[in-house]
Amino acid sequence: MNAPLPTPLHFDVQGLVHAVAHNQSLDAFHPNLTTKQWELFGTYLQPFAVRQGQVVIEQNASDRTVYFVESGTLTVHYEDDKKRLRLASVDSGSAVGEGAFFTRLPRNATVQAASACKLWSLSPIRFTELTNRQPALAVEVAMALGSLVSRRLGNRPKRVAVT
């Protein structure tokens, strides 16, 4: 059963900034942004909440949106060719969906909320707008996501988190 979300929810990009700053794991999303750049980046993001058990990304879907986790935990799972389930978790201050964001291929895993979460999404259209209007900011975000992909691919248990 889905757990209720706390009400009322307040979204401010500073919550995401705080989560990113406090995630010191190898799985952290760490762009090198100033306070002003974070505020500007936040205008390109769409905040939303998910309940425990809610699916955020479906395996094989063609969506390319990337999600940044402000609070809560997401689980990433898929069945390989031998029908074995592989799992990883993604905590606040990290991101999911970067694999399809870069490759334009279908999602290779399902992402589901392990707890109630506050997320921020960045669609390809909004990223294109960011690229056209604020190219240096877009490059920094892309490099930070690319770094996350690279670190996950080098960490066997986290490879499944490249969605």
matplotlib code that plots the C-alpha trace (Angstrom):
import matplotlib.pyplot as plt

x = [0.0, 1.2, 2.3, 0.7, 2.7, 3.1, 0.9, 1.3, 4.4, 6.6, 9.0, 12.0, 15.2, 17.1, 15.9, 17.6, 20.7, 20.8, 20.4, 23.1, 25.5, 25.0, 25.3, 29.0, 28.6, 30.1, 26.6, 26.0, 25.1, 27.6, 27.5, 29.8, 27.1, 26.8, 23.7, 22.5, 23.1, 21.1, 18.2, 18.4, 18.6, 15.6, 13.5, 14.1, 13.1, 9.6, 9.1, 6.8, 6.1, 5.7, 4.3, 6.0, 5.6, 4.9, 6.8, 8.8, 10.5, 9.3, 11.8, 11.7, 9.9, 11.2, 11.0, 14.4, 13.6, 16.2, 15.1, 16.9, 16.1, 15.6, 14.3, 13.5, 14.9, 14.2, 14.9, 16.1, 15.4, 15.2, 15.2, 18.2, 18.1, 18.0, 15.0, 17.2, 16.2, 18.9, 18.6, 20.2, 19.0, 19.3, 19.1, 18.6, 21.2, 21.5, 19.8, 18.2, 17.3, 20.6, 21.3, 18.3, 18.9, 22.2, 21.7, 18.2, 17.6, 14.7, 14.9, 16.9, 15.4, 12.3, 12.6, 10.2, 9.8, 11.0, 9.6, 7.7, 10.0, 10.4, 11.8, 12.7, 12.5, 14.4, 12.9, 14.9, 12.9, 13.8, 17.4, 17.5, 16.1, 18.7, 21.4, 20.2, 19.8, 22.5, 25.1, 27.7, 25.1, 23.9, 27.4, 28.0, 24.8, 25.7, 29.2, 27.9, 25.4, 28.2, 30.4, 27.6, 27.1, 30.9, 31.1, 28.0, 29.4, 32.6, 30.7, 29.2, 26.3, 25.3, 25.5, 21.8, 21.1, 22.1, 18.6]
y = [0.0, 3.5, 5.5, 9.0, 12.0, 14.7, 17.7, 20.4, 19.9, 22.8, 22.8, 25.1, 24.3, 25.0, 21.6, 19.9, 22.0, 20.9, 17.2, 17.4, 19.2, 16.6, 13.5, 12.6, 9.1, 8.0, 8.0, 11.7, 14.3, 17.1, 19.9, 22.9, 25.6, 28.9, 29.8, 32.0, 29.1, 26.7, 29.2, 29.5, 25.7, 25.3, 27.3, 24.5, 21.7, 20.4, 19.4, 16.7, 14.1, 10.4, 7.9, 4.8, 2.1, 4.5, 3.8, 6.7, 5.0, 1.9, -0.5, -0.2, 3.1, 5.7, 8.7, 10.5, 12.6, 12.7, 12.9, 14.5, 13.2, 15.8, 13.4, 9.8, 6.7, 5.1, 1.5, 0.5, -3.0, -5.1, -8.6, -9.7, -12.3, -15.1, -13.5, -12.6, -9.4, -6.8, -4.1, -0.8, 2.1, 5.8, 8.3, 12.0, 14.1, 11.8, 11.4, 8.6, 8.5, 9.8, 6.7, 7.3, 11.0, 10.6, 7.6, 8.2, 4.5, 2.9, 2.7, -0.4, -0.6, 0.2, 2.9, 2.8, 4.9, 2.9, 5.7, 8.9, 11.1, 14.7, 14.7, 17.3, 16.3, 17.7, 16.9, 16.9, 19.9, 21.9, 20.8, 22.1, 25.4, 25.5, 24.8, 27.6, 30.2, 29.2, 27.0, 27.1, 26.0, 23.2, 22.0, 21.8, 19.8, 17.5, 17.0, 16.2, 13.7, 12.2, 11.9, 10.1, 7.6, 6.9, 6.3, 4.0, 2.0, 1.5, 0.3, -3.1, -2.9, 0.6, -0.3, -1.1, 2.5, 3.8, 4.1]
z = [0.0, -0.7, 2.3, 2.5, 1.6, 4.3, 3.6, 2.7, 0.7, -0.1, -3.0, -3.1, -5.1, -1.9, -0.6, -3.6, -3.1, 0.5, -0.4, -3.0, -0.6, 2.0, -0.2, 0.1, -1.4, -4.7, -6.1, -5.5, -8.2, -7.7, -10.2, -9.4, -9.3, -7.5, -5.6, -8.5, -10.9, -8.7, -8.6, -12.4, -12.9, -10.6, -13.1, -15.7, -13.3, -12.4, -8.8, -7.8, -5.1, -5.3, -2.8, -1.5, -4.2, -7.0, -10.3, -11.6, -14.6, -16.4, -18.0, -21.8, -21.8, -24.4, -22.0, -21.6, -18.5, -15.7, -12.1, -9.1, -5.7, -3.0, -0.3, 0.0, -1.6, -5.0, -5.9, -9.3, -10.6, -13.8, -15.0, -17.0, -19.8, -17.3, -15.4, -12.4, -10.6, -10.1, -7.5, -6.5, -4.4, -5.1, -2.2, -1.8, -3.5, -6.5, -9.8, -12.0, -15.6, -16.9, -19.0, -21.4, -21.1, -22.8, -25.0, -26.3, -25.9, -24.0, -20.2, -19.1, -15.6, -13.5, -10.8, -7.9, -4.7, -1.7, 0.5, -0.1, -2.2, -3.4, -6.9, -9.5, -13.2, -16.2, -19.6, -22.8, -24.0, -20.9, -21.1, -24.7, -23.6, -20.8, -23.4, -25.7, -23.0, -20.4, -22.2, -19.4, -16.9, -19.2, -19.7, -16.0, -15.4, -18.3, -17.0, -13.5, -14.9, -17.0, -14.0, -12.2, -15.0, -15.1, -11.3, -11.4, -14.3, -12.3, -9.3, -10.0, -7.5, -8.8, -12.6, -12.6, -11.4, -14.8, -16.2]

ax = plt.figure().add_subplot(projection="3d")
ax.plot(x, y, z, "-o")
ax.set_aspect("equal")
plt.show()
